[in-house]
């Protein structure tokens, strides 16, 4: 399992002109999953992502997680991460 994580002010995904998903402030997660990845792997990665401190606090220090800011997540399948 691989993920590329991007902090965003807002984000959306459209396919053939149709809006598939959109978020406000939060994280884009480009996710690749292989057939031998387990539910345990998914839980581990999700836990790590939720604890990432990539948002600024009141002192402009990267010290807040997605949970701390009540941010949004947009998970996007990206199988090419294994390419």
N, C-alpha and C positions, 0 to 999 in steps of 0.2 A: 504494500500500500504506500502510495506517495501522494504528497499534497504540496501545492504551492499556495501560499497565503498572501493575500494582498489587502492592506487596510484601505478602506474607501469611505468617501463622504456619502456617496450613493452609487448604485449600480443596477443594471438590468440586463436581461438576456432576452433577445428576440430571435425567433426562427421563422424564416420566410415571412417576415413582417408581423408576426404574431408575438405579443409579449408573453414570455413564458414565466418569468420571475423578476421581481425587483425588490430592492432593499434601500433603506436609508443608511445612516452611519453604521459601519460594521466591517465585516470581513468577507471578501470573495475567497472561496476555497476551491481551487482547481484540484480535483481528486481523481486519482487513477487506482483501480482495484484489480488485482490479479486473482485467478481462480483459486490459488492456494492461500489467499488472505483469509483470516478467520474473524469471527465476531470479536474475539479477544483483541486482535489487532485493531479493529475498528474502535473499540472502546478505549484502548490505550491512546490512539491518535486523537480521538475526540477530546479526551481528558487533557492532553497536552495543548491542543488548540484553545480550549476554553480557559486555560491558565496563562496563555501568552500575555505578557504585559507590554502591549504595543500602542497603547493610547495614552496621551499626555494627561497628567494630573494638574492640579491648580498651580503648580510650580513649573509647568511645561516640561516635566520629566516623564519619560516613558515608564509609567508605573501602574497603569490600569489595564485590566483585562476586559474582554468583551462582556463578561458578566457584570463587571463594575459599572460599565456605562449603559447597561441594558441595550446593547447593540444588536444588530441583525446579522444573520449569516446567509450567504447565498452559495450553495454548493453546486459546482459545475463539473460534470463528467469531463475528464481530460485524459483519455487513454494514451495519448501521445507522450505523456510523461515517462512512459516505459520505452519509448522509441529510441 
